Amino acid sequence: MIGQLILGLSIIVGLHELGHLLTAKLFGMRVERFSIGFPPRIFGIKWGETTYEIGALPLGGFVKISGMIDESFDTAHLKEEPKEYEFRSKPAWQRLVVMMGGIVINVITGIMMFIGVVYYWGDSYIPADEVKKHGIVAYELGEKVGLKTGDRIIDVNGKSYDKFYDLLSPEVLLGSDAYYTIERDGERKKIMLPNDLVEKISDRKNPQRFFWVMQTFSVGEVLPDSPASKAGLKAGDVIVSFNGKPIEFFHEFQALQEKNKNKPVKIQVKRGEKIVPLTITSDKEGKFGFQAKDNIETKNTEYSLGEATSLGASRAFMSVVYNIQGFGKLFRQEVSTKALSGPIGIAQIFGTTWVWLDFWRIVAILSMWLAFLNFLPIPALDGGHVMFLTYEIISGRKPSDRFLQNAQTVGVIILLALMVFVIFNDIFNIFIR
């Protein structure tokens, strides 16, 4: 989890700062320092006029450009006449390009990552027909909103769907007044979804399962020296009864297994054309010791480079739209502030297992989100500099150095306060809530 967080942030932050460095050098500005991570410094090397370094705190990075009023609050240069290599001596449009350099690089990087993910991995999904075949298994959260095991979800928000993913898409979770149309006992009903559903699903402290596709199953791998192995259960067996009760679906087996922890139970399995009786007692955790193999049929779609380019670019920009919609729910008080995540929350999103598909997909989203956040017109962010430079280009008047210093101070205070809040929020969500 920590490794993925550090590598992911290093990639997107390093490329962001590289965008500033390259555009600054393009216009003849002197770059004093290029750092991935914040001090204290772990490693550094000077090449030409620039010191390249890695900081111990991998939560950001910075580029120090001579003659620029930035978060370093170095104002000694303001007492002297501008030098030709300084940021402040260059035309406003060049300074604007430099400030936009990091944002543009992050957008390009995010789009390329999305395209790469779509082209290399394609899409693997559960088609709607599989969802409707047997219906769904409603877990605790699903039952709270009104779903029941066996319901067949016919449409979402009045529209048909193609994939299981569509039922839990950002349009559903981040929208307002979303609903499912379900079929239950031959009748159709509308199930309204709460506007804070996304918060309940993503609650890291008290996670609640929503629903899943009802599935038939067979025995997959049988673990060595497990109760299943000792009882004679074999891969490929299909469990057809449990203590004399016929079963067909995996959720039925799970429920009966939970009720009979540490008790000897009689099961019947279909092995080829034979029905074989077995007696089995679970381990201390109530498990039999085999992996279930579901019978859900998935589909895989591969894309040409042209298709991947179009679809990947669309998904890149939609990832920003979804995040904005998430903030909209926050401002409308449809979700609480505990939905905000800092570095700990981001690390948890990566998860404890390193899966390259998930890693690159998350980094792509973070790259686009970093570009958007940096474009916000907040002093100390790139967007703040862009705002003042745009004013200078339009009005022909440059804001005073005193004003820029004060604005920078206010921006840094805002960012530090936000950082403290989200880190505290992470800790509170994990250890207190």
C-alpha positions as CSV (number, residue, x, y, z in Angstrom):
1,M,0.0,0.0,0.0
2,I,2.7,2.5,1.0
3,G,4.9,1.4,-2.0
4,Q,2.1,2.1,-4.5
5,L,1.3,5.5,-2.8
6,I,4.9,6.6,-3.0
7,L,5.5,5.4,-6.6
8,G,2.2,6.8,-7.8
9,L,2.7,10.2,-6.2
10,S,6.3,10.4,-7.3
11,I,5.3,9.8,-10.9
12,I,2.5,12.4,-11.2
13,V,4.3,15.0,-9.0
14,G,7.6,14.5,-10.7
15,L,6.0,14.9,-14.1
16,H,4.1,18.0,-12.9
17,E,7.2,19.7,-11.7
18,L,9.1,18.6,-14.8
19,G,6.5,20.6,-16.8
20,H,7.4,23.7,-14.9
21,L,11.1,23.0,-15.2
22,L,11.1,22.4,-19.0
23,T,9.0,25.4,-19.8
24,A,11.1,27.7,-17.5
25,K,14.3,26.6,-19.1
26,L,12.7,27.0,-22.6
27,F,12.3,30.7,-21.9
28,G,15.8,31.1,-20.3
29,M,14.7,31.2,-16.7
30,R,17.1,29.9,-14.1
31,V,15.8,26.9,-12.1
32,E,17.6,26.6,-8.8
33,R,16.0,23.4,-7.4
34,F,13.9,20.5,-8.7
35,S,12.5,18.3,-5.9
36,I,10.2,15.3,-5.7
37,G,9.1,15.2,-2.1
38,F,9.5,17.8,0.6
39,P,12.6,18.3,2.9
40,P,14.5,16.9,4.6
41,R,16.5,15.9,1.6
42,I,17.4,12.3,1.1
43,F,19.5,12.6,-2.1
44,G,20.6,15.5,-4.3
45,I,22.8,16.2,-7.2
46,K,23.7,19.4,-9.0
47,W,23.6,19.4,-12.8
48,G,24.3,22.7,-14.4
49,E,22.6,25.5,-12.6
50,T,19.9,23.2,-11.1
51,T,20.0,20.9,-8.0
52,Y,17.9,17.8,-8.5
53,E,16.8,16.2,-5.2
54,I,14.5,13.7,-3.5
55,G,12.8,14.7,-0.3
56,A,11.8,12.5,2.7
57,L,8.1,13.5,2.6
58,P,6.6,12.0,-0.6
59,L,3.5,14.2,-0.5
60,G,4.4,16.7,-3.2
61,G,7.3,18.4,-4.8
62,F,8.4,21.8,-6.0
63,V,10.5,23.7,-8.5
64,K,12.4,26.8,-7.3
65,I,12.6,29.3,-10.2
66,S,14.8,32.4,-9.7
67,G,12.9,35.6,-9.2
68,M,9.6,34.0,-8.5
69,I,7.4,34.7,-5.4
70,D,6.4,31.2,-4.3
71,E,5.8,29.1,-1.3
72,S,9.5,29.4,-0.2
73,F,8.8,33.0,0.7
74,D,12.3,33.9,-0.5
75,T,12.0,37.7,-1.2
76,A,15.6,38.8,-1.0
77,H,15.7,39.2,-4.8
78,L,12.9,41.8,-4.7
79,K,15.4,44.3,-3.3
80,E,17.5,44.1,-6.5
81,E,16.8,45.0,-10.1
82,P,15.4,42.0,-12.1
83,K,18.0,39.9,-13.9
84,E,17.4,38.6,-17.4
85,Y,17.2,35.0,-16.2
86,E,14.6,35.6,-13.5
87,F,11.0,34.7,-13.7
88,R,9.8,38.3,-12.9
89,S,11.8,39.7,-15.8
90,K,10.0,37.6,-18.5
91,P,6.9,38.7,-20.4
92,A,3.6,37.8,-18.7
93,W,2.7,35.3,-21.4
94,Q,5.9,33.3,-20.9
95,R,5.3,33.3,-17.1
96,L,1.8,32.0,-17.8
97,V,3.1,29.2,-20.0
98,V,5.5,28.2,-17.2
99,M,2.7,28.1,-14.6
100,M,0.5,26.1,-16.9
101,G,3.3,23.6,-17.8
102,G,2.7,21.3,-14.8
103,I,-1.0,21.3,-15.3
104,V,-0.7,20.5,-19.0
105,I,1.8,17.7,-18.4
106,N,-0.6,16.1,-15.8
107,V,-3.5,16.2,-18.2
108,I,-1.4,14.7,-21.0
109,T,-0.1,12.0,-18.7
110,G,-3.5,11.2,-17.3
111,I,-5.0,10.8,-20.8
112,M,-2.1,8.7,-22.0
113,M,-2.4,6.4,-18.9
114,F,-6.2,6.0,-19.5
115,I,-5.5,5.2,-23.2
116,G,-2.8,2.7,-22.2
117,V,-5.1,0.9,-19.7
118,V,-7.9,0.7,-22.2
119,Y,-5.7,-0.5,-25.0
120,Y,-3.6,-3.0,-23.0
121,W,-6.3,-4.5,-20.8
122,G,-9.5,-3.7,-22.6
123,D,-12.7,-4.1,-20.6
124,S,-13.8,-7.2,-18.7
125,Y,-17.3,-7.1,-17.3
126,I,-20.4,-9.0,-16.2
127,P,-23.2,-8.5,-18.8
128,A,-26.7,-7.4,-17.8
129,D,-28.1,-10.8,-18.9
130,E,-26.0,-12.5,-16.1
131,V,-27.3,-10.0,-13.5
132,K,-30.9,-10.7,-14.5
133,K,-30.5,-14.5,-14.9
134,H,-30.9,-15.4,-11.3
135,G,-31.2,-11.9,-9.7
136,I,-29.1,-10.4,-7.0
137,V,-28.0,-11.3,-3.5
138,A,-28.8,-8.3,-1.2
139,Y,-26.4,-7.8,1.6
140,E,-26.9,-5.6,4.7
141,L,-26.7,-2.2,2.9
142,G,-28.8,-3.5,0.0
143,E,-31.5,-4.6,2.4
144,K,-31.5,-1.2,4.1
145,V,-32.3,0.6,0.9
146,G,-35.1,-1.9,0.1
147,L,-33.5,-4.6,-2.1
148,K,-34.1,-8.3,-1.4
149,T,-32.2,-11.4,-2.5
150,G,-33.7,-12.7,-5.7
151,D,-34.7,-9.2,-7.0
152,R,-34.0,-8.8,-10.7
153,I,-32.8,-5.3,-11.5
154,I,-34.5,-4.3,-14.8
155,D,-33.2,-0.8,-15.3
156,V,-31.4,2.1,-13.5
157,N,-32.8,5.6,-13.5
158,G,-35.4,4.4,-16.0
159,K,-32.7,3.4,-18.5
160,S,-31.6,-0.1,-19.6
161,Y,-28.1,-1.1,-18.7
162,D,-25.4,-3.3,-20.4
163,K,-23.0,-4.1,-17.6
164,F,-23.1,-4.8,-13.9
165,Y,-20.8,-1.8,-13.5
166,D,-23.6,0.4,-14.8
167,L,-25.6,-0.3,-11.6
168,L,-22.8,1.2,-9.4
169,S,-21.4,3.8,-11.9
170,P,-20.5,7.3,-10.8
171,E,-23.6,8.6,-12.5
172,V,-25.6,6.5,-10.0
173,L,-23.5,7.0,-6.9
174,L,-22.8,10.7,-7.4
175,G,-26.2,11.7,-8.8
176,S,-29.3,12.7,-6.9
177,D,-32.5,10.7,-6.5
178,A,-31.2,7.7,-8.4
179,Y,-33.3,4.6,-8.4
180,Y,-33.5,1.0,-9.6
181,T,-36.5,-0.7,-11.2
182,I,-36.7,-4.2,-9.9
183,E,-38.8,-7.3,-10.6
184,R,-39.9,-9.1,-7.5
185,D,-42.5,-12.0,-7.4
186,G,-43.7,-11.0,-10.9
187,E,-44.2,-7.4,-10.0
188,R,-42.1,-4.3,-10.9
189,K,-41.1,-1.8,-8.2
190,K,-39.0,1.3,-7.9
191,I,-36.2,1.2,-5.3
192,M,-35.0,4.7,-4.4
193,L,-31.3,5.0,-3.6
194,P,-30.2,7.3,-0.7
195,N,-28.2,10.4,-1.8
196,D,-25.4,9.4,0.6
197,L,-25.1,5.9,-0.8
198,V,-21.6,6.5,-2.1
199,E,-20.5,7.5,1.4
200,K,-22.0,4.3,2.9
201,I,-20.3,2.1,0.3
202,S,-16.9,3.7,0.7
203,D,-16.9,4.0,4.5
204,R,-13.5,2.6,5.4
205,K,-14.3,2.2,9.1
206,N,-17.7,0.5,8.8
207,P,-17.8,-1.0,5.3
208,Q,-21.2,-2.4,4.3
209,R,-21.8,-4.7,1.4
210,F,-24.4,-3.7,-1.1
211,F,-25.3,-6.5,-3.4
212,W,-23.8,-8.9,-5.8
213,V,-24.9,-11.2,-8.7
214,M,-26.6,-14.4,-7.5
215,Q,-24.3,-17.2,-8.6
216,T,-24.2,-21.0,-8.9
217,F,-20.8,-22.4,-8.0
218,S,-18.6,-25.4,-7.9
219,V,-15.6,-26.4,-5.8
220,G,-12.3,-24.8,-7.0
221,E,-9.0,-25.3,-5.3
222,V,-9.1,-27.5,-2.1
223,L,-6.5,-26.3,0.4
224,P,-4.1,-29.0,1.7
225,D,-4.8,-30.4,5.2
226,S,-8.1,-28.4,5.3
227,P,-11.4,-29.9,6.6
228,A,-12.6,-30.1,3.0
229,S,-9.5,-32.1,2.0
230,K,-9.8,-34.5,4.9
231,A,-13.5,-35.0,4.2
232,G,-12.7,-36.0,0.6
233,L,-14.0,-32.9,-1.2
234,K,-12.5,-32.5,-4.7
235,A,-12.1,-29.7,-7.2
236,G,-15.0,-29.8,-9.6
237,D,-17.5,-31.1,-7.1
238,V,-20.9,-29.3,-7.0
239,I,-22.5,-29.2,-3.6
240,V,-26.2,-29.9,-4.0
241,S,-27.4,-30.3,-0.4
242,F,-26.3,-29.2,3.1
243,N,-27.7,-31.2,6.1
244,G,-30.4,-32.5,3.8
245,K,-31.4,-29.1,2.5
246,P,-31.0,-28.6,-1.3
247,I,-28.8,-25.7,-2.3
248,E,-28.0,-24.2,-5.7
249,F,-26.4,-20.8,-5.0
250,F,-23.3,-19.8,-3.2
251,H,-25.0,-17.4,-0.8
252,E,-27.2,-20.3,0.4
253,F,-24.0,-22.3,1.1
254,Q,-22.4,-19.4,2.9
255,A,-25.4,-18.8,5.2
256,L,-25.6,-22.5,6.2
257,Q,-21.9,-22.7,6.7
258,E,-22.1,-19.7,9.0
259,K,-24.9,-21.3,11.1
260,N,-23.0,-24.5,11.5
261,K,-19.5,-23.4,12.6
262,N,-17.5,-26.2,14.3
263,K,-20.3,-28.6,13.8
264,P,-20.1,-31.8,11.7
265,V,-22.4,-31.4,8.7
266,K,-23.5,-33.8,6.0
267,I,-23.3,-32.6,2.4
268,Q,-23.9,-34.2,-0.9
269,V,-21.8,-33.4,-3.9
270,K,-22.4,-34.1,-7.6
271,R,-19.2,-35.6,-8.9
272,G,-19.6,-36.3,-12.6
273,E,-22.8,-38.4,-12.8
274,K,-22.6,-39.6,-9.2
275,I,-24.0,-38.1,-6.0
276,V,-21.4,-38.5,-3.2
277,P,-22.2,-38.1,0.5
278,L,-19.6,-36.4,2.7
279,T,-19.3,-35.4,6.4
280,I,-17.3,-32.3,7.1
281,T,-16.5,-30.1,10.1
282,S,-15.4,-26.5,9.6
283,D,-12.2,-25.1,11.1
284,K,-12.0,-22.6,14.0
285,E,-13.0,-19.8,11.7
286,G,-16.0,-21.6,10.4
287,K,-14.4,-22.4,7.0
288,F,-14.3,-25.6,5.1
289,G,-11.0,-24.7,3.3
290,F,-11.8,-24.5,-0.4
291,Q,-12.1,-21.8,-2.9
292,A,-15.4,-21.5,-4.7
293,K,-15.5,-21.2,-8.4
294,D,-18.4,-19.1,-9.6
295,N,-20.3,-19.8,-12.8
296,I,-20.7,-16.1,-13.8
297,E,-20.0,-15.6,-17.5
298,T,-18.0,-12.5,-18.1
299,K,-17.3,-10.8,-21.4
300,N,-14.0,-9.2,-22.6
301,T,-13.8,-6.4,-25.1
302,E,-10.6,-5.4,-26.8
303,Y,-10.0,-2.1,-28.5
304,S,-8.0,-0.9,-31.4
305,L,-5.5,2.0,-30.8
306,G,-8.0,4.4,-32.3
307,E,-10.9,3.2,-30.2
308,A,-8.7,3.2,-27.0
309,T,-7.6,6.7,-27.7
310,S,-11.2,8.0,-28.0
311,L,-12.5,6.0,-25.0
312,G,-9.4,6.6,-22.9
313,A,-9.5,10.4,-23.4
314,S,-13.2,10.4,-22.6
315,R,-12.7,8.5,-19.4
316,A,-9.9,10.8,-18.4
317,F,-12.0,13.9,-18.5
318,M,-15.0,12.2,-17.0
319,S,-12.9,11.3,-14.0
320,V,-12.6,15.0,-13.3
321,V,-16.3,15.5,-13.8
322,Y,-17.1,12.7,-11.3
323,N,-14.8,14.3,-8.7
324,I,-16.5,17.6,-9.2
325,Q,-19.9,15.9,-8.8
326,G,-18.6,14.4,-5.6
327,F,-17.7,17.8,-4.2
328,G,-21.2,18.9,-5.3
329,K,-22.7,16.3,-3.0
330,L,-20.4,17.5,-0.2
331,F,-21.5,21.1,-0.7
332,R,-25.2,20.1,-0.8
333,Q,-24.6,18.2,2.4
334,E,-25.7,14.9,0.9
335,V,-22.5,13.4,2.2
336,S,-20.4,14.3,5.2
337,T,-16.8,15.6,5.3
338,K,-15.6,12.2,6.3
339,A,-15.8,11.4,2.6
340,L,-12.7,13.6,2.1
341,S,-9.5,11.6,1.9
342,G,-5.8,12.6,2.5
343,P,-2.7,10.5,1.8
344,I,-3.8,7.7,4.1
345,G,-7.1,7.4,2.4
346,I,-5.4,7.5,-1.0
347,A,-3.1,4.7,0.1
348,Q,-6.1,2.6,1.1
349,I,-7.6,3.1,-2.3
350,F,-4.5,1.4,-3.8
351,G,-5.1,-1.5,-1.5
352,T,-2.6,-4.0,-0.1
353,T,-2.3,-6.1,-3.2
354,W,-0.2,-4.8,-6.1
355,V,-2.3,-5.1,-9.3
356,W,-0.9,-3.2,-12.2
357,L,-4.3,-2.6,-13.8
358,D,-5.6,-1.0,-10.7
359,F,-2.4,0.9,-10.0
360,W,-2.3,2.6,-13.4
361,R,-6.0,3.3,-13.4
362,I,-5.7,5.0,-9.9
363,V,-2.6,7.0,-10.9
364,A,-4.3,8.1,-14.1
365,I,-7.2,9.4,-12.0
366,L,-4.9,11.1,-9.6
367,S,-3.0,12.8,-12.4
368,M,-6.2,14.3,-13.8
369,W,-7.3,15.3,-10.4
370,L,-3.9,16.9,-9.6
371,A,-4.2,19.0,-12.8
372,F,-7.7,20.1,-11.8
373,L,-6.8,21.0,-8.2
374,N,-3.7,23.0,-9.4
375,F,-5.9,24.9,-11.8
376,L,-8.1,26.2,-9.0
377,P,-7.6,30.0,-8.5
378,I,-6.1,29.7,-5.1
379,P,-2.9,31.6,-4.3
380,A,0.1,29.2,-3.8
381,L,-1.4,26.9,-6.4
382,D,-0.6,27.1,-10.1
383,G,-4.1,28.4,-10.7
384,G,-3.5,31.3,-8.4
385,H,-0.5,32.4,-10.4
386,V,-2.5,31.8,-13.6
387,M,-5.3,34.1,-12.2
388,F,-2.9,37.0,-11.5
389,L,-1.0,36.6,-14.7
390,T,-4.3,36.6,-16.7
391,Y,-5.2,39.8,-15.0
392,E,-1.9,41.3,-15.8
393,I,-2.2,40.3,-19.5
394,I,-5.7,41.7,-19.8
395,S,-5.3,44.9,-17.8
396,G,-1.7,45.6,-18.6
397,R,-1.0,46.1,-14.9
398,K,1.1,43.8,-12.8
399,P,-0.1,43.2,-9.2
400,S,2.4,44.7,-6.7
401,D,5.0,42.4,-5.1
402,R,3.5,43.2,-1.7
403,F,0.1,42.0,-2.9
404,L,1.5,38.8,-4.4
405,Q,3.4,38.0,-1.1
406,N,0.3,38.5,1.0
407,A,-1.8,36.4,-1.4
408,Q,0.9,33.7,-1.4
409,T,0.8,33.7,2.4
410,V,-3.0,33.3,2.5
411,G,-2.9,30.5,-0.1
412,V,-0.3,28.6,1.9
413,I,-2.3,28.9,5.1
414,I,-5.4,27.6,3.3
415,L,-3.5,24.7,1.8
416,L,-1.8,23.8,5.1
417,A,-5.2,23.9,6.9
418,L,-6.8,21.7,4.3
419,M,-3.9,19.2,4.5
420,V,-4.1,19.1,8.3
421,F,-7.9,18.6,8.0
422,V,-7.7,15.7,5.5
423,I,-4.9,13.9,7.4
424,F,-6.9,14.3,10.7
425,N,-10.0,13.0,8.8
426,D,-8.1,9.9,7.6
427,I,-6.9,9.2,11.2
428,F,-10.4,9.9,12.6
429,N,-12.1,7.6,10.0
430,I,-9.7,4.8,10.8
431,F,-9.2,4.9,14.5
432,I,-12.1,6.8,16.0
433,R,-15.3,6.5,13.9
